[in-house]
Amino acid sequence: GAARRVEVVRGRGAILMLANCSHLVDVAAAQCAVPADKERELAAIGLERHAEVDRTVAAALGAGVAAVRDNVSEVDAFNCGEPGPLRALAAARVPAAFLAACSAGQLAVLVELRRGM
């Protein structure tokens, strides 16, 4: 069939897309254009760690849901190596950032939020 493109940028659509994707994570079922690449990467991860990777990715998607819902992109920025926005977060927005970080067990974000208090 013809490939379809789905584009969701913000709002409820983004929240639903992230939430739905969090239930679909399965590293072992991942697809690669080159089968040898998939075999190499899955071997590097190790069969015993597949479930851990699945949980980690699902948790990150769940945190994305909370970040979009509560408009705290600063949490995502911190996780991408940009701590400045989280450090500059207004006190009134800290609870929302805290919930977003907790939803994915992002201890580093929580520690950073605590430092700023």
C-alpha positions in Angstrom: 0.0 0.0 0.0 0.9 3.6 -0.3 2.9 5.2 2.6 1.0 7.7 4.6 2.5 10.5 6.5 1.3 11.5 9.9 2.3 14.9 11.2 1.3 16.0 14.7 3.1 18.9 16.2 1.3 20.0 19.3 -1.7 19.9 21.5 -4.0 16.9 22.1 -2.9 15.2 18.9 0.7 15.2 20.1 -0.3 13.9 23.5 -2.3 11.0 22.1 0.4 10.1 19.6 3.1 10.0 22.3 0.8 8.0 24.6 -0.1 5.5 21.9 3.5 5.1 20.8 4.6 4.4 24.4 2.5 1.2 24.2 4.1 0.1 20.9 7.8 0.0 22.0 9.4 -3.3 21.1 13.2 -3.1 20.4 13.2 -6.7 19.1 10.6 -5.9 16.5 12.4 -2.8 15.3 13.0 -2.5 11.5 16.2 -1.6 9.7 16.9 -1.1 6.0 20.0 -3.3 6.4 19.3 -6.5 8.3 22.9 -6.8 9.4 22.6 -3.4 11.1 19.6 -4.7 13.2 21.5 -7.8 14.2 24.6 -5.8 15.2 22.6 -3.3 17.3 20.4 -5.9 19.0 23.5 -7.9 19.8 25.1 -4.7 21.3 22.0 -4.1 23.5 21.9 -7.8 24.5 18.9 -10.0 24.6 18.7 -9.7 28.4 18.4 -5.9 28.1 15.6 -5.7 25.5 12.9 -5.3 28.2 14.9 -2.6 29.9 15.3 -0.6 26.7 11.6 -1.0 25.9 10.7 0.3 29.4 13.2 3.2 29.1 11.8 4.3 25.7 8.2 3.9 26.8 9.0 6.0 29.9 10.6 8.7 27.8 7.5 8.9 25.6 5.3 9.1 28.8 7.5 12.0 30.0 6.9 13.6 26.6 3.1 13.3 27.2 3.5 15.1 30.5 5.8 17.7 29.1 3.4 18.5 26.2 0.3 18.4 28.4 1.8 20.7 31.1 3.9 22.8 28.6 7.2 22.1 30.2 9.5 21.6 27.3 12.4 22.6 29.6 12.4 18.9 30.9 12.9 17.7 27.3 15.6 20.3 26.8 17.5 19.2 29.9 17.3 15.5 28.8 18.8 16.6 25.4 21.8 18.2 27.1 20.5 21.8 27.4 20.2 22.5 31.2 19.7 26.3 30.9 15.9 26.4 30.3 15.3 24.1 33.3 17.5 26.1 35.5 15.7 29.3 34.5 12.2 27.8 35.1 9.9 30.1 37.0 9.0 28.7 40.5 5.3 28.5 39.5 6.1 26.0 36.8 8.4 23.7 38.9 5.5 21.4 40.0 4.6 20.7 36.4 8.2 20.0 35.5 8.5 17.8 38.6 5.5 15.7 37.5 6.8 15.4 34.0 10.2 14.1 35.3 8.6 11.8 37.8 6.4 10.2 35.1 9.6 8.8 33.5 11.8 8.4 36.6 14.1 11.1 35.4 16.2 11.5 38.5 18.7 13.9 37.0 15.9 16.4 36.3 14.5 16.0 39.8 18.0 16.6 41.2 18.4 19.7 39.1 15.0 21.0 40.1 15.9 20.5 43.8 19.2 22.4 43.3 17.3 25.4 42.1 15.1 25.5 45.2 
